[in-house]
Amino acid sequence: HKCGGDLYWYGCYDSDIYYKQFVTQESFSHPAKASFLLIDRIFKHLEHLGILKEGMTICDFMSGSGRIPLMASLKGYDSVGVQLEPHFIKMCEDNKKFAENKIGRKLNFEIIQGDSRKLSELLKDKELVGITSPPYENSDVDGARKMPKGYFDKVGGIRHTKTLGLQIENPNNIGSQFQGSYLSEMLRVYQEAYKSGMSVICTITKNPTRAGKLRRLDLDT
């Protein structure tokens, strides 16, 4: 702990009803919603450290419903969200339009559909600060391969995962192409983020408990 700030933060999961006015009701159904209060605290912390400055672009390369880039644009930053799954791409776009109608102006929020393991191909040269929330854990699928399982959600009768846009039933989706382990695939994502020129990568991790066992996602990450 060398950042000079508080080691523990409190109140990051209190009521964030103020911020909820900027997102659609449908987006509440996303299985992995980052707390608006926590996102706001991260922005303020990075600003305090001088890491996040005016003119920088915030990139969430596993953007889910787009809360992080949306918050960034509401604060006046340019932002980019990267997401593969079409359903969540639409959720990001709907949230952007909803917020723009609410505040009466356009937001500098770009949504890119693509595979986060190819970030360096997707992102142009920008001074990027990465803020993202990775998926949870590995799980055997059909006994043949391992892939992130965390946050499975039923949307239109199809299972989706939170961040990499995995859709099990679709043979053309990444989820059907996974050959490596959870850690090896996530390593590829972070390597691509580094290659994309991100000066800082801030990750939001939660240590889940499954079958009575604590998974140290923070240490894995």
Residue frames relative to the residue before (quaternion, step in Angstrom):
aa qw qx qy qz dx dy dz
H 1.0000 0.0000 0.0000 0.0000 0.00 0.00 0.00
K 0.1500 0.8182 -0.5321 0.1580 3.56 -0.19 1.30
C 0.4953 0.7126 -0.4045 0.2886 3.58 1.22 0.08
G 0.4911 -0.7048 0.4090 0.3079 3.58 1.26 -0.08
G 0.6250 0.5187 -0.3451 0.4704 3.58 1.28 0.09
D 0.7254 -0.3935 0.3121 0.4707 3.55 -1.30 -0.14
L 0.4683 -0.6730 0.4958 0.2864 3.56 -0.99 0.83
Y 0.7803 0.2038 -0.1087 0.5812 3.57 1.06 -0.76
W 0.2001 -0.7547 0.6144 0.1139 3.55 -1.07 0.83
Y 0.1485 -0.7905 0.5908 0.0633 3.55 -1.02 0.84
G 0.7860 0.3602 -0.2508 0.4353 3.55 -1.25 0.48
C 0.4472 0.7206 -0.4375 0.2990 3.60 1.24 0.20
Y 0.7333 0.3303 -0.2247 0.5502 3.59 1.27 -0.11
D 0.3295 0.7123 -0.5340 0.3145 3.56 1.14 0.69
S 0.7462 -0.3810 0.2714 0.4738 3.57 -1.24 -0.09
D 0.0876 -0.7889 0.6072 0.0355 3.56 -0.83 1.01
I 0.1439 0.8454 -0.5016 0.1140 3.55 1.14 0.74
Y 0.5777 0.5913 -0.3873 0.4081 3.62 1.07 -0.62
Y 0.7255 0.4440 -0.2472 0.4641 3.58 0.86 -0.96
K 0.5894 0.6110 -0.3643 0.3827 3.57 1.13 -0.60
Q 0.5539 0.6162 -0.3929 0.3988 3.59 1.21 -0.32
F 0.6797 0.5067 -0.2791 0.4510 3.58 1.26 -0.35
V 0.7162 0.3896 -0.2529 0.5209 3.62 1.23 0.02
T 0.5832 -0.6040 0.4207 0.3436 3.54 -1.20 0.57
Q 0.6076 -0.5546 0.4274 0.3750 3.53 -1.23 0.48
E 0.6143 0.5721 -0.3450 0.4200 3.58 1.04 -0.77
S 0.6597 0.5392 -0.3211 0.4135 3.59 0.98 -0.81
F 0.5174 0.6264 -0.4246 0.3995 3.61 1.23 -0.25
S 0.6255 0.5628 -0.3378 0.4219 3.59 1.19 -0.50
H 0.4625 0.6713 -0.4679 0.3412 3.61 1.20 -0.19
P 0.4575 -0.7438 0.4202 0.2467 3.61 -0.75 1.02
A 0.7823 0.2687 -0.1552 0.5401 3.62 1.17 -0.19
K 0.1047 0.8249 -0.5425 0.1197 3.53 0.51 1.20
A 0.3371 -0.7197 0.5693 0.2103 3.57 -0.78 1.03
S 0.5157 -0.6376 0.4746 0.3199 3.57 -1.07 0.71
F 0.4785 -0.6738 0.4838 0.2881 3.57 -0.85 0.96
L 0.6436 0.5264 -0.3279 0.4485 3.58 1.01 -0.78
L 0.6425 0.5061 -0.3220 0.4769 3.58 1.04 -0.74
I 0.6355 0.5230 -0.3292 0.4630 3.59 0.95 -0.86
D 0.6530 0.5178 -0.3077 0.4591 3.57 0.93 -0.93
R 0.6511 0.5166 -0.3124 0.4600 3.58 1.00 -0.85
I 0.6314 0.5289 -0.3291 0.4618 3.59 1.02 -0.77
F 0.6329 0.5252 -0.3313 0.4625 3.59 0.93 -0.87
K 0.6872 0.4868 -0.2881 0.4558 3.58 0.82 -1.01
H 0.6391 0.5300 -0.3236 0.4537 3.58 1.03 -0.78
L 0.6798 0.4780 -0.2911 0.4739 3.59 0.89 -0.92
E 0.6212 0.5248 -0.3357 0.4755 3.58 1.09 -0.67
H 0.6424 0.5320 -0.3143 0.4533 3.58 0.98 -0.88
L 0.6962 0.4602 -0.2654 0.4828 3.58 1.03 -0.79
G 0.4680 -0.6846 0.4393 0.3454 3.59 1.25 -0.24
I 0.4509 0.6932 -0.4386 0.3519 3.55 1.31 0.29
L 0.7466 0.2899 -0.1550 0.5784 3.55 1.08 -0.82
K 0.0313 0.8268 -0.5538 0.0938 3.55 -0.47 1.25
E 0.6766 -0.4794 0.3756 0.4140 3.51 -1.31 0.35
G 0.7625 0.3500 -0.2712 0.4717 3.56 -0.95 0.89
M 0.5889 0.5636 -0.3734 0.4428 3.57 1.25 -0.23
T 0.3318 -0.7223 0.5733 0.1987 3.55 -1.28 0.45
I 0.2753 -0.7553 0.5761 0.1476 3.56 -0.86 1.00
C 0.0853 -0.8078 0.5833 0.0044 3.56 -0.82 1.05
D 0.0980 -0.7382 0.6648 0.0581 3.54 -0.93 0.99
F 0.1573 -0.8461 0.5063 0.0554 3.55 -0.18 1.30
M 0.6943 0.2453 -0.2676 0.6214 3.55 1.31 0.39
S 0.0131 0.9299 -0.3674 0.0097 3.49 0.92 1.12
G 0.3067 -0.7754 0.5172 0.1927 3.63 1.14 -0.24
S 0.8141 -0.1803 0.1637 0.5272 3.60 -0.67 -1.12
G 0.5716 -0.6584 0.3459 0.3466 3.58 1.28 0.10
R 0.3027 0.7904 -0.4969 0.1919 3.59 1.15 0.38
I 0.6716 0.5105 -0.3170 0.4334 3.61 0.90 -0.86
P 0.7036 0.4224 -0.2995 0.4867 3.66 0.74 -0.84
L 0.5967 0.5549 -0.3667 0.4490 3.59 1.10 -0.58
M 0.6603 0.4962 -0.2998 0.4775 3.58 0.91 -0.92
A 0.6310 0.5402 -0.3332 0.4462 3.57 1.00 -0.84
S 0.6922 0.4720 -0.2855 0.4654 3.58 0.88 -0.90
L 0.6131 0.5353 -0.3486 0.4648 3.59 1.08 -0.61
K 0.6817 0.4662 -0.2737 0.4930 3.57 1.19 -0.60
G 0.6346 -0.5769 0.3198 0.4028 3.58 1.27 0.05
Y 0.5507 0.5941 -0.4031 0.4258 3.59 1.26 0.09
D 0.4671 -0.5735 0.5674 0.3619 3.53 -1.30 0.33
S 0.0330 -0.8192 0.5725 -0.0030 3.59 -1.01 0.69
V 0.1533 -0.7626 0.6248 0.0675 3.51 -1.29 0.61
G 0.0899 -0.7722 0.6265 0.0569 3.55 -1.00 0.85
V 0.1407 -0.7802 0.6061 0.0648 3.57 -0.93 0.92
Q 0.1514 0.7732 -0.5917 0.1707 3.56 -0.75 1.09
L 0.3552 -0.7607 0.5062 0.1973 3.58 -0.97 0.79
E 0.6854 0.5296 -0.2985 0.4008 3.56 0.77 -1.07
P 0.4747 -0.7103 0.4394 0.2776 3.65 -0.59 1.10
H 0.6220 0.5512 -0.3547 0.4283 3.61 0.99 -0.77
F 0.7192 0.4253 -0.2536 0.4874 3.58 0.93 -0.85
I 0.5356 0.5778 -0.4031 0.4656 3.58 1.22 -0.40
K 0.6628 0.4955 -0.2977 0.4761 3.57 0.92 -0.93
M 0.6242 0.5416 -0.3360 0.4518 3.58 1.04 -0.79
C 0.6371 0.5179 -0.3138 0.4769 3.58 1.02 -0.83
E 0.6790 0.4974 -0.2878 0.4569 3.57 0.87 -0.97
D 0.6480 0.5125 -0.3143 0.4677 3.57 1.01 -0.83
N 0.6415 0.5169 -0.3227 0.4660 3.59 1.00 -0.79
K 0.6331 0.5300 -0.3280 0.4591 3.57 1.00 -0.82
K 0.6822 0.4806 -0.2882 0.4696 3.59 0.83 -0.99
F 0.6367 0.5396 -0.3240 0.4455 3.56 1.00 -0.87
A 0.6823 0.4796 -0.2857 0.4721 3.59 0.91 -0.93
E 0.6333 0.5321 -0.3346 0.4516 3.59 1.00 -0.79
N 0.6552 0.4959 -0.3091 0.4788 3.58 0.99 -0.80
K 0.6395 0.5444 -0.3180 0.4400 3.55 1.09 -0.74
I 0.7854 0.3250 -0.1642 0.5006 3.59 0.87 -0.95
G 0.4472 -0.7409 0.4169 0.2779 3.58 1.26 -0.14
R 0.7226 0.3340 -0.2690 0.5422 3.59 1.07 0.62
K 0.5739 -0.5889 0.4491 0.3496 3.54 -1.29 0.39
L 0.2904 -0.7465 0.5754 0.1652 3.56 -1.16 0.65
N 0.4148 -0.6908 0.5352 0.2536 3.57 -1.08 0.76
F 0.3268 0.7341 -0.4894 0.3389 3.53 0.61 1.25
E 0.0809 -0.8066 0.5856 0.0018 3.57 -0.44 1.25
I 0.1630 -0.7792 0.6002 0.0783 3.57 -0.93 0.92
I 0.0911 -0.8046 0.5867 0.0098 3.57 -0.68 1.13
Q 0.2533 -0.7445 0.5980 0.1548 3.56 -0.87 0.96
G 0.4189 0.7019 -0.4916 0.3003 3.56 -0.63 1.09
D 0.6051 -0.5590 0.4530 0.3408 3.51 -1.43 0.21
S 0.4283 -0.7341 0.4690 0.2400 3.58 -0.65 1.12
R 0.5964 0.5578 -0.3666 0.4459 3.58 1.22 -0.28
K 0.7036 0.3551 -0.2513 0.5618 3.57 1.35 0.12
L 0.1323 0.8545 -0.4931 0.0956 3.56 1.13 0.68
S 0.6638 0.5310 -0.3223 0.4166 3.56 0.87 -0.91
E 0.6503 0.4833 -0.3147 0.4945 3.57 1.22 -0.42
L 0.6889 0.5068 -0.2737 0.4402 3.56 1.12 -0.68
L 0.7619 0.3937 -0.1923 0.4770 3.56 0.99 -0.86
K 0.3997 -0.6874 0.5543 0.2459 3.52 -1.04 0.82
D 0.6387 -0.5181 0.3931 0.4111 3.56 -1.27 0.24
K 0.1968 0.7516 -0.6003 0.1900 3.53 -0.51 1.25
E 0.4783 -0.6072 0.5246 0.3568 3.56 -1.27 0.27
L 0.0277 -0.8658 0.4965 -0.0563 3.51 0.07 1.37
V 0.1213 -0.7142 0.6805 0.1099 3.52 -1.29 0.61
G 0.2386 -0.8022 0.5344 0.1179 3.58 -0.60 1.13
I 0.0469 0.7506 -0.6576 0.0443 3.56 -0.93 0.97
T 0.1798 0.8072 -0.5313 0.1841 3.58 -0.50 1.15
S 0.2798 -0.7276 0.6014 0.1748 3.53 -1.35 0.28
P 0.2722 -0.8067 0.5013 0.1542 3.63 -0.31 1.21
P 0.5830 -0.5618 0.4418 0.3863 3.60 -1.25 0.32
Y 0.6797 -0.5775 0.3055 0.3334 3.53 -1.26 0.38
E 0.8507 -0.1724 0.2269 0.4416 3.55 -0.08 -1.25
N 0.5100 -0.6219 0.4655 0.3694 3.58 -1.24 0.03
S 0.0278 -0.7752 0.6311 0.0035 3.49 -1.27 0.50
D 0.4697 -0.6623 0.4934 0.3120 3.58 -0.96 0.77
V 0.1237 -0.7733 0.6199 0.0500 3.55 -0.95 0.93
D 0.8337 -0.0463 -0.0279 0.5496 3.55 -0.60 1.19
G 0.5687 -0.6340 0.3682 0.3729 3.59 1.20 0.47
A 0.6434 0.5740 -0.3014 0.4071 3.59 1.26 0.06
R 0.8174 0.0405 0.0111 0.5745 3.58 0.94 -0.74
K 0.3530 -0.7077 0.5643 0.2368 3.52 -1.28 0.25
M 0.0699 0.7827 -0.6128 0.0836 3.54 -1.06 0.80
P 0.6233 -0.5217 0.3940 0.4291 3.63 -1.16 0.32
K 0.1889 -0.8023 0.5585 0.0937 3.55 -0.83 0.97
G 0.5185 0.7055 -0.4061 0.2617 3.58 1.07 -0.71
Y 0.8533 0.1983 -0.1665 0.4525 3.52 -1.19 0.74
F 0.1926 0.7740 -0.5828 0.1555 3.63 0.89 0.71
D 0.0595 -0.8075 0.5862 -0.0270 3.52 -0.93 0.95
K 0.3542 -0.7086 0.5659 0.2283 3.56 -1.06 0.71
V 0.1109 0.7687 -0.6192 0.1157 3.55 -0.56 1.18
G 0.8357 -0.0668 0.0139 0.5449 3.57 -0.44 1.16
G 0.6830 -0.5055 0.2838 0.4443 3.57 1.11 0.69
I 0.6641 0.4569 -0.3073 0.5057 3.60 1.27 0.12
R 0.3907 -0.7212 0.5201 0.2382 3.56 -0.94 0.83
H 0.0832 -0.7807 0.6189 0.0218 3.54 -0.97 0.94
T 0.2675 -0.7186 0.5968 0.2365 3.57 -1.25 0.29
K 0.7415 -0.5029 0.2568 0.3623 3.47 -1.30 0.57
T 0.9008 0.1589 -0.0113 0.4038 3.53 0.30 -1.25
L 0.7450 0.4021 -0.2526 0.4685 3.57 0.74 -0.90
G 0.5057 -0.6878 0.4062 0.3259 3.56 1.27 0.12
L 0.3082 0.7859 -0.4931 0.2106 3.59 1.10 0.58
Q 0.0255 -0.7766 0.6293 -0.0167 3.56 -0.98 0.88
I 0.3715 -0.8054 0.4110 0.2105 3.53 -0.10 1.34
E 0.7175 0.4872 -0.2802 0.4115 3.58 0.81 -0.98
N 0.6658 0.5023 -0.3062 0.4591 3.61 1.14 -0.48
P 0.3549 -0.7731 0.4788 0.2171 3.65 -0.42 1.14
N 0.6612 0.5072 -0.3098 0.4578 3.60 1.22 -0.38
N 0.5785 0.5998 -0.3721 0.4088 3.57 1.29 -0.17
I 0.6790 -0.5045 0.3376 0.4128 3.56 -1.21 0.46
G 0.6202 0.5904 -0.3487 0.3811 3.55 0.97 -0.84
S 0.6952 0.4482 -0.2653 0.4954 3.56 1.14 -0.62
Q 0.6844 0.4734 -0.2736 0.4824 3.56 1.29 -0.15
F 0.4435 0.7182 -0.4430 0.3022 3.59 1.29 -0.11
Q 0.0533 -0.8035 0.5928 0.0091 3.55 -0.82 1.01
G 0.7053 0.4592 -0.2659 0.4701 3.58 1.10 -0.59
S 0.6314 -0.5015 0.4169 0.4196 3.53 -1.34 -0.19
Y 0.7028 -0.4334 0.3509 0.4417 3.53 -1.33 0.19
L 0.7089 0.4694 -0.2801 0.4458 3.59 0.75 -1.01
S 0.6585 0.5067 -0.3295 0.4483 3.59 0.93 -0.79
E 0.6682 0.4888 -0.3040 0.4714 3.60 1.01 -0.78
M 0.6563 0.4894 -0.3192 0.4773 3.59 1.00 -0.77
L 0.5889 0.5608 -0.3657 0.4527 3.58 1.09 -0.64
R 0.6262 0.5326 -0.3326 0.4620 3.58 1.01 -0.80
V 0.6368 0.5289 -0.3312 0.4528 3.58 0.97 -0.83
Y 0.7071 0.4555 -0.2743 0.4661 3.60 0.82 -0.98
Q 0.6000 0.5404 -0.3606 0.4668 3.59 1.08 -0.59
E 0.6539 0.5003 -0.3051 0.4786 3.56 1.02 -0.81
A 0.6143 0.5381 -0.3457 0.4622 3.58 1.07 -0.72
Y 0.6405 0.5142 -0.3131 0.4767 3.58 1.02 -0.81
K 0.6650 0.5039 -0.2959 0.4651 3.57 0.93 -0.91
S 0.6390 0.5422 -0.3204 0.4416 3.57 1.17 -0.57
G 0.5603 -0.6530 0.3607 0.3599 3.57 1.27 -0.03
M 0.3413 0.7392 -0.5167 0.2647 3.61 1.12 0.49
S 0.3455 -0.7601 0.5164 0.1904 3.57 -0.65 1.13
V 0.7764 0.1101 -0.0464 0.6188 3.57 1.21 -0.56
I 0.0481 -0.7598 0.6458 0.0586 3.55 -1.11 0.70
C 0.0802 -0.7908 0.6068 0.0012 3.56 -0.59 1.20
T 0.0982 -0.8139 0.5719 0.0287 3.58 -0.64 1.09
I 0.2569 -0.7276 0.6179 0.1506 3.54 -1.14 0.78
T 0.0338 0.8233 -0.5637 0.0565 3.58 -0.42 1.17
K 0.1529 -0.7454 0.6418 0.0958 3.52 -1.27 0.59
N 0.3252 -0.7421 0.5522 0.1966 3.56 -0.94 0.83
P 0.1871 -0.8287 0.5176 0.1019 3.61 -0.16 1.23
T 0.2877 -0.7154 0.6064 0.1941 3.52 -1.30 0.41
R 0.0518 0.7874 -0.6109 0.0646 3.57 -0.79 1.04
A 0.8347 0.0025 -0.0615 0.5473 3.57 -0.81 1.08
G 0.7164 -0.4803 0.2472 0.4416 3.54 1.00 0.88
K 0.6516 0.4951 -0.3187 0.4782 3.59 1.25 0.07
L 0.3647 -0.7274 0.5465 0.1983 3.54 -0.97 0.96
R 0.2105 -0.7662 0.5968 0.1115 3.56 -0.83 1.03
R 0.2704 -0.7866 0.5365 0.1423 3.60 -0.58 1.17
L 0.1075 -0.8255 0.5540 0.0130 3.53 0.32 1.30
D 0.5892 0.5739 -0.3757 0.4271 3.59 1.11 -0.61
L 0.6866 0.4604 -0.2823 0.4867 3.61 0.94 -0.87
D 0.6047 0.5473 -0.3513 0.4598 3.59 1.04 -0.73
T 0.6842 0.4872 -0.2841 0.4623 3.55 0.89 -0.97
